[in-house]
């Protein structure tokens, strides 16, 4: 939606054209989507590694209880 000054979600009307004045100038929607996808993939890998480390610690703690008797 436009406000009183002719701004449309980071776009500005100049000479009847919409000018992109968003945070990442020069980035297209496809580039932004690609960047978000890369970030999601990286976070997924980090979560998998953290989960593996946590499971390994749980197994090690469980093994210690077995040998304490």
Phi, psi and omega in degrees: 000146180270145173259188186295341184261005177082029177262136179234093176047055179090356178254143182241141178272119175227125180053036178080007179242153175272124180254131181279109176238042181277180185299321180253085181295139178088359179266129176276171178298323179294320178295319178296316179298320178296318178297315179296321180295318177298318179296320179294318178297317180296316180295324178297317178296318179298318179296321179296316180296316179297320178295319178297318179296317179297317178295321179296319178296320179296318178295318180296319178294322178293322179293325179296321179295326180294319186273356180283342181288000000 
